[in-house]
């Protein structure tokens, strides 16, 4: 048994004992859990903490990528295009993937309003929650102080992951607008990320990032 595995089992056992003890205290006259109940609880916890097929699928993104970023400022308008790079790593013994993105984004200058490429950096995490049977993720970047969360699903044997979350638009005074994120894996060496602003229409694609493996 590896050191990491041992530490996980200690943590699991500690949490399980705490849960059982809390239940015994909160329920007057509750009986002590049987060995069968203890074994069943441990089995459920181990199942929840063990990476599976969904995590293996996510880990196919691990590696170094070139990125082309396309931002559609309004429906029907041609996009602004910038370049970037992305490094995706597997973390916490394969339970999550973590992306570190660096590049440029077109933004209006404060003084003139003219569009200008500005340095951009972002970090994201994606995983699969065995308890709730849902993909989960978070994102933060150098263009804001918010931490965004999203969750979604992937049909069996599909290479398309669709997730939903909320995003704020401080320039317009809009907060909590619903956004759809769709990532399509086109083989091992290409993936396409699309962001749809559902507040502006079901088919309004606000951003697209085309990743090509280096």
N, CA, C and O of each residue as an XYZ file, in Angstrom:
856
protein
N       0.849     -1.200      0.000
C       0.000      0.000      0.000
C       0.882      1.247      0.000
O       1.795      1.354      0.818
N       0.626      2.173     -0.890
C       1.441      3.365     -0.995
C       1.136      4.322      0.145
O       0.128      4.199      0.841
N       2.041      5.281      0.314
C       1.852      6.283      1.363
C       0.585      7.077      1.133
O      -0.171      7.325      2.072
N       0.336      7.491     -0.137
C      -0.870      8.260     -0.446
C      -2.122      7.468     -0.128
O      -3.082      7.996      0.433
N      -2.102      6.193     -0.493
C      -3.270      5.352     -0.237
C      -3.510      5.215      1.263
O      -4.649      5.255      1.729
N      -2.413      5.051      2.014
C      -2.544      4.926      3.463
C      -3.148      6.180      4.067
O      -4.039      6.101      4.912
N      -2.665      7.339      3.635
C      -3.197      8.600      4.149
C      -4.667      8.752      3.813
O      -5.451      9.221      4.638
N      -5.047      8.355      2.596
C      -6.460      8.435      2.211
C      -7.311      7.542      3.103
O      -8.382      7.955      3.549
N      -6.852      6.335      3.366
C      -7.630      5.418      4.184
C      -7.763      5.925      5.609
O      -8.815      5.769      6.228
N      -6.700      6.535      6.139
C      -6.785      7.121      7.474
C      -7.817      8.234      7.501
O      -8.621      8.326      8.428
N      -7.788      9.094      6.461
C      -8.749     10.193      6.391
C     -10.172      9.675      6.275
O     -11.086     10.178      6.930
N     -10.350      8.660      5.430
C     -11.684      8.082      5.250
C     -12.191      7.488      6.550
O     -13.338      7.715      6.936
N     -11.344      6.732      7.222
C     -11.751      6.097      8.470
C     -12.112      7.135      9.517
O     -13.096      6.978     10.240
N     -11.316      8.199      9.599
C     -11.585      9.257     10.567
C     -12.921      9.922     10.297
O     -13.711     10.134     11.217
N     -13.180     10.255      9.022
C     -14.441     10.905      8.662
C     -15.625      9.988      8.920
O     -16.665     10.430      9.409
N     -15.468      8.713      8.592
C     -16.565      7.773      8.773
C     -16.895      7.609     10.246
O     -18.066      7.587     10.627
N     -15.865      7.492     11.075
C     -16.098      7.385     12.517
C     -16.796      8.629     13.040
O     -17.693      8.533     13.879
N     -16.386      9.813     12.544
C     -17.009     11.057     12.984
C     -18.476     11.103     12.599
O     -19.311     11.538     13.391
N     -18.801     10.655     11.379
C     -20.193     10.647     10.930
C     -21.032      9.718     11.780
O     -22.134     10.071     12.199
N     -20.510      8.528     12.035
C     -21.253      7.551     12.823
C     -21.437      8.037     14.252
O     -22.512      7.891     14.835
N     -20.367      8.623     14.819
C     -20.464      9.135     16.181
C     -21.481     10.258     16.274
O     -22.247     10.338     17.234
N     -21.484     11.131     15.263
C     -22.437     12.231     15.249
C     -23.863     11.716     15.174
O     -24.760     12.246     15.830
N     -24.071     10.668     14.363
C     -25.405     10.096     14.252
C     -25.843      9.484     15.575
O     -27.001      9.606     15.973
N     -24.910      8.828     16.250
C     -25.243      8.191     17.518
C     -25.597      9.218     18.578
O     -26.489      8.991     19.395
N     -24.889     10.362     18.567
C     -25.164     11.408     19.544
C     -26.469     12.116     19.245
O     -27.236     12.426     20.157
N     -26.729     12.376     17.949
C     -27.901     13.161     17.569
C     -29.191     12.367     17.650
O     -30.265     12.958     17.756
N     -29.117     11.038     17.602
C     -30.308     10.207     17.662
C     -30.331      9.461     18.995
O     -29.610      8.482     19.188
N     -31.160      9.936     19.894
C     -31.225      9.340     21.226
C     -31.631      7.877     21.119
O     -32.607      7.528     20.455
N     -30.871      7.046     21.778
C     -31.191      5.630     21.780
C     -30.740      4.892     20.539
O     -31.086      3.724     20.363
N     -29.971      5.544     19.663
C     -29.527      4.871     18.444
C     -28.576      3.735     18.786
O     -27.763      3.845     19.703
N     -28.685      2.657     18.049
C     -27.836      1.501     18.281
C     -26.471      1.705     17.639
O     -26.324      2.457     16.675
N     -25.491      1.030     18.183
C     -24.168      1.068     17.587
C     -24.216      0.410     16.210
O     -24.908     -0.592     16.030
N     -23.487      0.962     15.234
C     -23.490      0.360     13.895
C     -22.899     -1.039     13.924
O     -21.944     -1.317     14.650
N     -23.478     -1.898     13.132
C     -22.990     -3.269     13.048
C     -21.759     -3.325     12.152
O     -21.506     -2.385     11.398
N     -20.994     -4.401     12.221
C     -19.852     -4.551     11.305
C     -20.275     -4.478      9.840
O     -19.526     -3.981      8.998
N     -21.478     -4.976      9.537
C     -21.971     -4.916      8.160
C     -22.199     -3.468      7.728
O     -21.887     -3.093      6.598
N     -22.751     -2.654      8.645
C     -22.969     -1.239      8.336
C     -21.644     -0.514      8.145
O     -21.501      0.312      7.244
N     -20.686     -0.828      8.994
C     -19.369     -0.214      8.857
C     -18.743     -0.574      7.512
O     -18.187      0.283      6.826
N     -18.839     -1.845      7.145
C     -18.257     -2.295      5.879
C     -18.955     -1.643      4.696
O     -18.311     -1.264      3.718
N     -20.281     -1.514      4.788
C     -21.041     -0.887      3.706
C     -20.676      0.582      3.568
O     -20.553      1.101      2.459
N     -20.504      1.252      4.715
C     -20.111      2.656      4.674
C     -18.737      2.850      4.071
O     -18.526      3.767      3.277
N     -17.799      1.991      4.443
C     -16.454      2.076      3.889
C     -16.454      1.808      2.391
O     -15.726      2.453      1.636
N     -17.273      0.855      1.969
C     -17.360      0.536      0.542
C     -17.891      1.727     -0.251
O     -17.386      2.042     -1.329
N     -18.921      2.390      0.297
C     -19.494      3.556     -0.382
C     -18.480      4.687     -0.460
O     -18.379      5.360     -1.486
N     -17.730      4.901      0.613
C     -16.747      5.979      0.622
C     -15.616      5.690     -0.366
O     -15.176      6.576     -1.099
N     -15.157      4.448     -0.376
C     -14.088      4.089     -1.312
C     -14.538      4.257     -2.759
O     -13.760      4.688     -3.611
N     -15.789      3.918     -3.033
C     -16.325      4.095     -4.378
C     -16.368      5.567     -4.749
O     -16.091      5.933     -5.892
N     -16.716      6.415     -3.781
C     -16.810      7.850     -4.048
C     -15.447      8.471     -4.312
O     -15.344      9.436     -5.069
N     -14.397      7.929     -3.699
C     -13.079      8.556     -3.797
C     -12.204      7.968     -4.896
O     -11.121      8.490     -5.157
N     -12.642      6.906     -5.541
C     -11.803      6.212     -6.516
C     -12.034      6.736     -7.931
O     -13.168      6.708     -8.407
N     -10.987      7.217     -8.623
C     -11.148      7.669    -10.012
C     -11.646      6.542    -10.901
O     -11.276      5.381    -10.726
N     -12.495      6.908    -11.863
C     -13.064      5.914    -12.758
C     -12.889      6.268    -14.217
O     -11.971      7.002    -14.582
N     -13.771      5.747    -15.050
C     -13.692      5.951    -16.500
C     -13.784      7.420    -16.859
O     -13.089      7.880    -17.765
N     -14.632      8.166    -16.161
C     -14.795      9.588    -16.461
C     -13.502     10.362    -16.201
O     -13.143     11.263    -16.958
N     -12.820     10.002    -15.136
C     -11.559     10.675    -14.814
C     -10.472     10.312    -15.829
O      -9.658     11.153    -16.210
N     -10.473      9.051    -16.259
C      -9.510      8.628    -17.281
C      -9.746      9.385    -18.581
O      -8.796      9.758    -19.270
N     -11.006      9.610    -18.913
C     -11.336     10.357    -20.129
C     -10.834     11.792    -20.030
O     -10.292     12.326    -20.998
N     -11.009     12.414    -18.879
C     -10.520     13.778    -18.696
C      -9.000     13.844    -18.817
O      -8.457     14.813    -19.347
N      -8.325     12.828    -18.332
C      -6.859     12.838    -18.355
C      -6.285     12.744    -19.763
O      -5.085     12.944    -19.951
N      -7.104     12.449    -20.739
C      -6.621     12.454    -22.120
C      -6.236     13.860    -22.574
O      -5.564     14.022    -23.593
N      -6.662     14.884    -21.816
C      -6.311     16.268    -22.148
C      -4.950     16.677    -21.610
O      -4.456     17.754    -21.946
N      -4.340     15.850    -20.792
C      -3.063     16.203    -20.178
C      -1.998     16.417    -21.252
O      -1.850     15.608    -22.168
N      -1.257     17.525    -21.121
C      -0.203     17.823    -22.080
C      -0.096     19.310    -22.362
O      -0.733     20.126    -21.697
N       0.714     19.654    -23.354
C       0.935     21.045    -23.766
C       0.177     21.319    -25.060
O       0.183     20.510    -25.988
N      -0.480     22.489    -25.100
C      -1.347     22.819    -26.223
C      -1.098     24.238    -26.721
O      -0.827     25.146    -25.935
N      -1.193     24.417    -28.044
C      -1.322     25.745    -28.642
C      -2.805     26.087    -28.703
O      -3.647     25.203    -28.861
N      -3.118     27.371    -28.577
C      -4.520     27.774    -28.546
C      -4.768     28.987    -29.438
O      -3.986     29.937    -29.457
N      -5.868     28.930    -30.170
C      -6.349     30.083    -30.924
C      -7.670     30.519    -30.305
O      -8.628     29.748    -30.254
N      -7.712     31.754    -29.836
C      -8.884     32.273    -29.128
C      -9.679     33.186    -30.054
O      -9.146     34.141    -30.619
N     -10.961     32.875    -30.198
C     -11.852     33.694    -31.018
C     -12.967     34.246    -30.138
O     -13.720     33.487    -29.529
N     -13.067     35.563    -30.076
C     -14.107     36.216    -29.275
C     -15.091     36.904    -30.212
O     -14.704     37.724    -31.044
N     -16.370     36.560    -30.064
C     -17.432     37.149    -30.882
C     -18.138     38.210    -30.040
O     -18.926     37.893    -29.149
N     -17.840     39.474    -30.339
C     -18.333     40.554    -29.495
C     -19.821     40.803    -29.669
O     -20.473     41.344    -28.776
N     -20.359     40.409    -30.816
C     -21.799     40.529    -31.026
C     -22.227     39.496    -32.064
O     -21.421     39.087    -32.900
N     -23.494     39.068    -32.017
C     -23.957     38.044    -32.968
C     -23.743     38.466    -34.411
O     -24.075     39.587    -34.797
N     -23.190     37.566    -35.203
C     -22.999     37.820    -36.622
C     -21.735     38.567    -36.974
O     -21.380     38.654    -38.150
N     -21.041     39.113    -35.981
C     -19.823     39.873    -36.254
C     -18.625     38.936    -36.336
O     -18.604     37.900    -35.672
N     -17.620     39.291    -37.149
C     -16.413     38.457    -37.204
C     -15.688     38.505    -35.861
O     -15.754     39.516    -35.161
N     -15.001     37.431    -35.496
C     -14.354     37.402    -34.180
C     -13.017     38.122    -34.170
O     -12.366     38.274    -35.204
N     -12.619     38.562    -32.985
C     -11.232     38.959    -32.781
C     -10.455     37.685    -32.461
O     -10.960     36.800    -31.770
N      -9.231     37.598    -32.963
C      -8.456     36.362    -32.837
C      -7.116     36.650    -32.170
O      -6.384     37.549    -32.586
N      -6.806     35.888    -31.143
C      -5.519     35.983    -30.469
C      -4.965     34.573    -30.267
O      -5.649     33.577    -30.498
N      -3.720     34.520    -29.834
C      -3.055     33.235    -29.625
C      -2.728     33.038    -28.147
O      -2.659     33.991    -27.371
N      -2.532     31.780    -27.788
C      -2.162     31.469    -26.421
C      -1.613     30.062    -26.326
O      -1.468     29.370    -27.334
N      -1.312     29.648    -25.116
C      -0.836     28.288    -24.871
C      -1.446     27.775    -23.576
O      -1.814     28.549    -22.692
N      -1.543     26.464    -23.486
C      -2.188     25.846    -22.335
C      -1.407     24.617    -21.893
O      -0.950     23.823    -22.716
N      -1.263     24.475    -20.592
C      -0.655     23.279    -20.009
C      -1.698     22.625    -19.114
O      -2.217     23.254    -18.192
N      -2.001     21.366    -19.387
C      -2.990     20.624    -18.603
C      -2.276     19.519    -17.834
O      -1.528     18.729    -18.410
N      -2.515     19.475    -16.529
C      -1.886     18.477    -15.667
C      -2.947     17.660    -14.935
O      -4.055     18.130    -14.679
N      -2.579     16.439    -14.611
C      -3.410     15.600    -13.754
C      -2.993     15.847    -12.310
O      -1.804     15.810    -11.994
N      -3.967     16.101    -11.425
C      -3.652     16.407    -10.032
C      -4.462     15.510     -9.097
O      -5.469     14.921     -9.490
N      -3.999     15.422     -7.859
C      -4.661     14.637     -6.814
C      -4.882     13.189     -7.249
O      -5.981     12.643     -7.164
N      -3.783     12.596     -7.720
C      -3.798     11.177     -8.101
C      -4.847     10.855     -9.152
O      -5.520      9.826     -9.084
N      -4.979     11.761    -10.137
C      -5.863     11.489    -11.267
C      -7.311     11.844    -11.053
O      -8.155     11.511    -11.884
N      -7.623     12.516     -9.956
C      -9.022     12.845     -9.683
C      -9.487     14.105    -10.412
O     -10.681     14.270    -10.661
N      -8.564     14.983    -10.751
C      -8.904     16.224    -11.442
C      -7.839     16.522    -12.497
O      -6.719     16.016    -12.434
N      -8.218     17.355    -13.465
C      -7.226     17.952    -14.353
C      -7.207     19.447    -14.082
O      -8.227     20.050    -13.747
N      -6.039     20.025    -14.231
C      -5.846     21.447    -13.943
C      -5.200     22.108    -15.154
O      -4.153     21.665    -15.627
N      -5.822     23.162    -15.649
C      -5.307     23.871    -16.823
C      -4.709     25.207    -16.418
O      -5.275     25.931    -15.600
N      -3.559     25.527    -16.999
C      -2.933     26.833    -16.829
C      -2.800     27.452    -18.219
O      -2.020     26.982    -19.048
N      -3.571     28.510    -18.460
C      -3.634     29.142    -19.779
C      -2.906     30.478    -19.735
O      -3.067     31.255    -18.793
N      -2.101     30.738    -20.770
C      -1.451     32.033    -20.933
C      -1.593     32.480    -22.380
O      -1.470     31.678    -23.306
N      -1.856     33.775    -22.562
C      -1.983     34.289    -23.915
C      -2.374     35.745    -23.902
O      -1.994     36.501    -23.008
N      -3.142     36.130    -24.909
C      -3.639     37.498    -25.021
C      -5.134     37.472    -25.314
O      -5.661     36.519    -25.889
N      -5.800     38.548    -24.901
C      -7.218     38.725    -25.197
C      -7.421     40.152    -25.678
O      -6.808     41.085    -25.160
N      -8.283     40.316    -26.668
C      -8.599     41.648    -27.162
C      -9.554     42.334    -26.189
O     -10.610     41.798    -25.854
N      -9.164     43.525    -25.744
C      -9.982     44.299    -24.817
C      -9.938     45.771    -25.209
O      -8.936     46.227    -25.760
N     -11.010     46.530    -24.935
C     -10.995     47.957    -25.265
C     -10.099     48.741    -24.314
O     -10.094     48.499    -23.107
N      -9.336     49.692    -24.876
C      -8.509     50.559    -24.045
C      -9.391     51.493    -23.228
O     -10.448     51.925    -23.687
N      -8.949     51.797    -22.021
C      -9.735     52.654    -21.142
C      -9.876     54.064    -21.710
O     -10.937     54.679    -21.598
N      -8.795     54.579    -22.325
C      -8.808     55.966    -22.787
C      -9.567     56.152    -24.100
O     -10.365     57.079    -24.239
N      -9.312     55.263    -25.058
C      -9.857     55.470    -26.401
C     -10.989     54.518    -26.759
O     -11.785     54.812    -27.651
N     -11.069     53.397    -26.084
C     -12.079     52.400    -26.442
C     -11.646     51.508    -27.588
O     -12.373     50.589    -27.966
N     -10.465     51.765    -28.151
C      -9.962     50.941    -29.254
C      -9.559     49.563    -28.731
O      -9.074     49.428    -27.607
N      -9.766     48.551    -29.562
C      -9.438     47.190    -29.168
C      -7.923     46.981    -29.179
O      -7.232     47.405    -30.106
N      -7.427     46.328    -28.144
C      -5.997     46.099    -28.010
C      -5.760     44.742    -27.359
O      -6.479     44.351    -26.439
N      -4.744     44.026    -27.844
C      -4.391     42.738    -27.253
C      -3.721     42.963    -25.904
O      -2.754     43.718    -25.800
N      -4.240     42.304    -24.874
C      -3.710     42.457    -23.526
C      -3.332     41.085    -22.964
O      -3.982     40.086    -23.272
N      -2.279     41.038    -22.137
C      -1.872     39.755    -21.543
C      -3.014     39.151    -20.723
O      -3.739     39.856    -20.022
N      -3.151     37.853    -20.828
C      -4.243     37.151    -20.146
C      -3.720     35.844    -19.576
O      -2.953     35.132    -20.225
N      -4.140     35.539    -18.364
C      -3.753     34.286    -17.726
C      -4.943     33.725    -16.965
O      -5.656     34.463    -16.285
N      -5.155     32.425    -17.080
C      -6.278     31.805    -16.386
C      -5.938     30.414    -15.894
O      -5.033     29.757    -16.408
N      -6.680     29.977    -14.887
C      -6.505     28.635    -14.333
C      -7.868     27.982    -14.145
O      -8.805     28.594    -13.631
N      -7.955     26.745    -14.566
C      -9.215     26.031    -14.440
C      -9.007     24.614    -13.941
O      -7.940     24.028    -14.124
N     -10.028     24.077    -13.315
C     -10.007     22.706    -12.810
C     -11.280     21.997    -13.237
O     -12.368     22.567    -13.157
N     -11.150     20.763    -13.688
C     -12.315     19.961    -14.076
C     -12.178     18.574    -13.455
O     -11.086     18.009    -13.406
N     -13.287     18.041    -12.989
C     -13.299     16.702    -12.422
C     -14.655     16.051    -12.618
O     -15.524     16.582    -13.310
N     -14.819     14.910    -12.005
C     -16.097     14.193    -12.044
C     -16.446     13.776    -10.629
O     -15.668     13.102     -9.954
N     -17.633     14.188    -10.186
C     -18.109     13.899     -8.836
C     -18.817     12.547     -8.836
O     -19.929     12.426     -9.350
N     -18.179     11.541     -8.266
C     -18.783     10.211     -8.217
C     -20.066     10.178     -7.399
O     -20.961      9.378     -7.673
N     -20.156     11.045     -6.397
C     -21.346     11.056     -5.548
C     -22.584     11.501     -6.307
O     -23.656     10.910     -6.173
N     -22.424     12.546     -7.102
C     -23.570     13.151     -7.783
C     -23.634     12.814     -9.266
O     -24.546     13.247     -9.972
N     -22.664     12.041     -9.732
C     -22.645     11.628    -11.139
C     -22.712     12.828    -12.080
O     -23.554     12.882    -12.976
N     -21.821     13.779    -11.865
C     -21.818     14.990    -12.678
C     -20.383     15.496    -12.810
O     -19.583     15.383    -11.882
N     -20.071     16.059    -13.986
C     -18.784     16.723    -14.183
C     -18.841     18.091    -13.518
O     -19.869     18.766    -13.560
N     -17.741     18.495    -12.910
C     -17.690     19.758    -12.187
C     -16.429     20.511    -12.583
O     -15.443     19.907    -13.007
N     -16.465     21.830    -12.444
C     -15.293     22.612    -12.793
C     -15.316     23.994    -12.181
O     -16.338     24.446    -11.665
N     -14.175     24.658    -12.245
C     -14.055     26.034    -11.766
C     -13.061     26.773    -12.650
O     -12.235     26.162    -13.328
N     -13.157     28.105    -12.631
C     -12.278     28.927    -13.466
C     -12.015     30.262    -12.788
O     -12.909     30.848    -12.177
N     -10.770     30.740    -12.903
C     -10.405     32.087    -12.459
C      -9.355     32.616    -13.416
O      -8.591     31.844    -13.995
N      -9.312     33.949    -13.586
C      -8.336     34.507    -14.515
C      -7.946     35.917    -14.119
O      -8.472     36.485    -13.162
N      -7.001     36.473    -14.887
C      -6.424     37.777    -14.574
C      -7.304     38.943    -14.993
O      -6.932     40.097    -14.779
N      -8.455     38.674    -15.580
C      -9.375     39.735    -15.969
C     -10.496     39.938    -14.953
O     -11.466     40.643    -15.234
N     -10.374     39.338    -13.798
C     -11.416     39.513    -12.794
C     -10.996     38.947    -11.455
O      -9.926     38.352    -11.322
N     -11.859     39.141    -10.457
C     -11.595     38.621     -9.117
C     -12.600     37.545     -8.733
O     -12.644     37.122     -7.578
N     -13.405     37.100     -9.686
C     -14.428     36.092     -9.409
C     -13.878     34.686     -9.614
O     -12.935     34.471    -10.376
N     -14.484     33.749     -8.924
C     -14.211     32.330     -9.124
C     -15.502     31.694     -9.611
O     -16.489     31.631     -8.877
N     -15.491     31.225    -10.852
C     -16.711     30.702    -11.470
C     -16.765     29.179    -11.359
O     -15.750     28.490    -11.452
N     -17.982     28.682    -11.158
C     -18.210     27.243    -11.040
C     -19.177     26.789    -12.128
O     -20.035     27.554    -12.569
N     -19.030     25.545    -12.555
C     -19.946     25.004    -13.552
C     -20.014     23.490    -13.405
O     -19.129     22.866    -12.819
N     -21.072     22.919    -13.942
C     -21.239     21.469    -13.886
C     -22.036     21.018    -15.093
O     -22.748     21.809    -15.712
N     -21.910     19.724    -15.429
C     -22.614     19.238    -16.604
C     -22.441     17.745    -16.811
O     -22.045     17.013    -15.904
N     -22.747     17.311    -18.027
C     -22.794     15.886    -18.325
C     -22.119     15.580    -19.658
O     -21.880     16.463    -20.481
N     -21.825     14.302    -19.837
C     -21.306     13.783    -21.104
C     -22.004     12.464    -21.378
O     -21.909     11.545    -20.564
N     -22.704     12.339    -22.503
C     -23.362     11.067    -22.814
C     -22.350      9.927    -22.894
O     -21.187     10.165    -23.218
N     -22.766      8.700    -22.606
C     -21.852      7.554    -22.679
C     -21.182      7.445    -24.050
O     -21.839      7.559    -25.085
N     -19.877      7.223    -24.042
C     -19.077      7.038    -25.256
C     -18.988      8.300    -26.103
O     -18.510      8.245    -27.236
N     -19.437      9.432    -25.580
C     -19.401     10.686    -26.339
C     -18.097     11.423    -26.069
O     -17.481     11.247    -25.018
N     -17.682     12.244    -27.020
C     -16.510     13.094    -26.861
C     -16.901     14.556    -26.713
O     -16.099     15.449    -26.988
N     -18.126     14.801    -26.280
C     -18.626     16.164    -26.084
C     -19.055     16.330    -24.630
O     -19.925     15.610    -24.141
N     -18.440     17.279    -23.954
C     -18.772     17.590    -22.567
C     -19.495     18.929    -22.536
O     -18.948     19.939    -22.978
N     -20.717     18.947    -22.018
C     -21.524     20.164    -21.944
C     -21.755     20.526    -20.486
O     -22.229     19.710    -19.696
N     -21.412     21.764    -20.143
C     -21.529     22.209    -18.758
C     -22.212     23.572    -18.713
O     -22.186     24.326    -19.685
N     -22.821     23.873    -17.573
C     -23.533     25.137    -17.394
C     -23.048     25.829    -16.125
O     -22.701     25.185    -15.134
N     -23.034     27.151    -16.185
C     -22.646     27.930    -15.017
C     -23.183     29.340    -15.128
O     -24.034     29.626    -15.970
N     -22.689     30.213    -14.283
C     -23.089     31.615    -14.306
C     -21.863     32.490    -14.484
O     -20.757     32.126    -14.085
N     -22.077     33.658    -15.092
C     -21.001     34.610    -15.296
C     -21.543     36.021    -15.121
O     -22.703     36.298    -15.427
N     -20.689     36.904    -14.624
C     -21.083     38.298    -14.422
C     -20.585     39.167    -15.568
O     -19.589     38.849    -16.218
N     -21.287     40.261    -15.807
C     -20.913     41.233    -16.839
C     -20.912     42.615    -16.197
O     -21.875     43.366    -16.355
N     -19.827     42.971    -15.463
C     -19.813     44.228    -14.718
C     -19.944     45.470    -15.587
O     -20.479     46.481    -15.132
N     -19.464     45.416    -16.843
C     -19.577     46.581    -17.718
C     -21.028     46.919    -18.005
O     -21.364     48.078    -18.251
N     -21.898     45.901    -17.975
C     -23.314     46.102    -18.259
C     -24.171     46.016    -16.999
O     -25.392     46.154    -17.058
N     -23.517     45.786    -15.857
C     -24.265     45.683    -14.614
C     -25.120     44.434    -14.536
O     -26.162     44.434    -13.881
N     -24.686     43.363    -15.201
C     -25.440     42.109    -15.219
C     -24.675     41.062    -14.419
O     -23.471     40.879    -14.597
N     -25.393     40.384    -13.539
C     -24.758     39.398    -12.683
C     -25.550     38.094    -12.696
O     -26.781     38.098    -12.659
N     -24.826     36.987    -12.749
C     -25.458     35.683    -12.695
C     -26.119     35.248    -13.986
O     -27.081     34.480    -13.952
N     -25.630     35.719    -15.128
C     -26.226     35.289    -16.387
C     -25.775     33.863    -16.709
O     -24.633     33.487    -16.446
N     -26.688     33.080    -17.282
C     -26.421     31.666    -17.539
C     -25.545     31.493    -18.777
O     -25.787     32.108    -19.815
N     -24.534     30.656    -18.651
C     -23.582     30.411    -19.728
C     -23.458     28.902    -19.940
O     -23.450     28.124    -18.986
N     -23.362     28.508    -21.205
C     -23.132     27.106    -21.548
C     -21.714     26.938    -22.073
O     -21.265     27.703    -22.927
N     -21.016     25.937    -21.560
C     -19.669     25.616    -22.004
C     -19.692     24.238    -22.663
O     -20.164     23.264    -22.075
N     -19.187     24.172    -23.862
C     -19.152     22.897    -24.568
C     -17.735     22.626    -25.067
O     -17.140     23.447    -25.765
N     -17.212     21.470    -24.699
C     -15.882     21.064    -25.149
C     -16.011     19.807    -25.994
O     -16.544     18.793    -25.545
N     -15.517     19.888    -27.227
C     -15.571     18.761    -28.158
C     -14.156     18.249    -28.399
O     -13.277     19.004    -28.814
N     -13.946     16.979    -28.139
C     -12.638     16.358    -28.332
C     -12.606     15.702    -29.705
O     -13.316     14.728    -29.955
N     -11.778     16.241    -30.590
C     -11.658     15.732    -31.952
C     -10.375     14.914    -32.057
O      -9.369     15.376    -32.595
N     -10.430     13.701    -31.537
C      -9.238     12.869    -31.499
C      -8.364     13.226    -30.308
O      -8.794     13.938    -29.401
N      -7.145     12.731    -30.318
C      -6.231     12.915    -29.195
C      -5.512     14.254    -29.221
O      -4.972     14.686    -28.203
N      -5.498     14.920    -30.378
C      -4.633     16.084    -30.537
C      -5.365     17.387    -30.817
O      -4.733     18.394    -31.135
N      -6.678     17.383    -30.704
C      -7.429     18.612    -30.929
C      -8.690     18.612    -30.073
O      -9.380     17.601    -29.948
N      -8.968     19.767    -29.491
C     -10.225     19.944    -28.770
C     -10.701     21.372    -28.971
O      -9.900     22.296    -29.116
N     -12.000     21.536    -28.977
C     -12.600     22.846    -29.235
C     -13.503     23.210    -28.065
O     -14.439     22.482    -27.734
N     -13.208     24.338    -27.452
C     -14.013     24.853    -26.346
C     -14.901     25.980    -26.865
O     -14.421     26.890    -27.540
N     -16.189     25.920    -26.552
C     -17.131     26.960    -26.975
C     -17.908     27.463    -25.764
O     -18.321     26.683    -24.906
N     -18.099     28.772    -25.709
C     -18.875     29.383    -24.637
C     -20.067     30.115    -25.242
O     -19.904     30.985    -26.098
N     -21.268     29.757    -24.790
C     -22.498     30.354    -25.299
C     -23.141     31.214    -24.215
O     -23.354     30.761    -23.090
N     -23.444     32.452    -24.570
C     -24.138     33.366    -23.659
C     -25.636     33.169    -23.849
O     -26.223     33.740    -24.768
N     -26.256     32.373    -22.995
C     -27.664     32.022    -23.180
C     -28.591     33.198    -22.929
O     -29.736     33.190    -23.382
N     -28.111     34.216    -22.208
C     -28.947     35.397    -21.991
C     -29.170     36.161    -23.288
O     -30.167     36.867    -23.436
N     -28.236     36.017    -24.231
C     -28.352     36.707    -25.518
C     -28.934     35.813    -26.600
O     -29.118     36.259    -27.733
N     -29.228     34.558    -26.273
C     -29.786     33.636    -27.258
C     -29.142     32.269    -27.158
O     -27.963     32.152    -26.822
N     -29.916     31.235    -27.450
C     -29.423     29.864    -27.312
C     -28.228     29.567    -28.208
O     -27.404     28.713    -27.884
N     -28.132     30.272    -29.339
C     -27.083     29.967    -30.312
C     -26.001     31.039    -30.393
O     -25.192     31.036    -31.321
N     -25.984     31.966    -29.413
C     -24.973     33.021    -29.460
C     -23.668     32.522    -28.842
O     -23.531     32.423    -27.622
N     -22.723     32.216    -29.714
C     -21.402     31.773    -29.271
C     -20.542     32.998    -29.007
O     -20.194     33.733    -29.931
N     -20.200     33.213    -27.742
C     -19.431     34.390    -27.370
C     -17.932     34.171    -27.506
O     -17.179     35.114    -27.751
N     -17.497     32.916    -27.347
C     -16.066     32.632    -27.402
C     -15.822     31.216    -27.896
O     -16.629     30.309    -27.691
N     -14.687     31.060    -28.551
C     -14.265     29.747    -29.017
C     -12.751     29.647    -28.879
O     -12.025     30.563    -29.265
N     -12.282     28.540    -28.332
C     -10.842     28.305    -28.235
C     -10.532     26.973    -28.911
O     -11.077     25.934    -28.539
N      -9.667     27.019    -29.889
C      -9.261     25.815    -30.612
C      -7.880     25.400    -30.108
O      -6.896     26.116    -30.289
N      -7.828     24.245    -29.481
C      -6.581     23.723    -28.918
C      -5.974     22.685    -29.861
O      -6.666     21.788    -30.344
N      -4.679     22.819    -30.113
C      -3.939     21.842    -30.903
C      -2.735     21.379    -30.092
O      -1.942     22.193    -29.620
N      -2.609     20.075    -29.936
C      -1.519     19.556    -29.107
C      -0.166     19.879    -29.734
O       0.015     19.746    -30.944
N       0.777     20.302    -28.904
C       2.117     20.629    -29.395
C       2.894     19.354    -29.738
O       4.045     19.428    -30.169
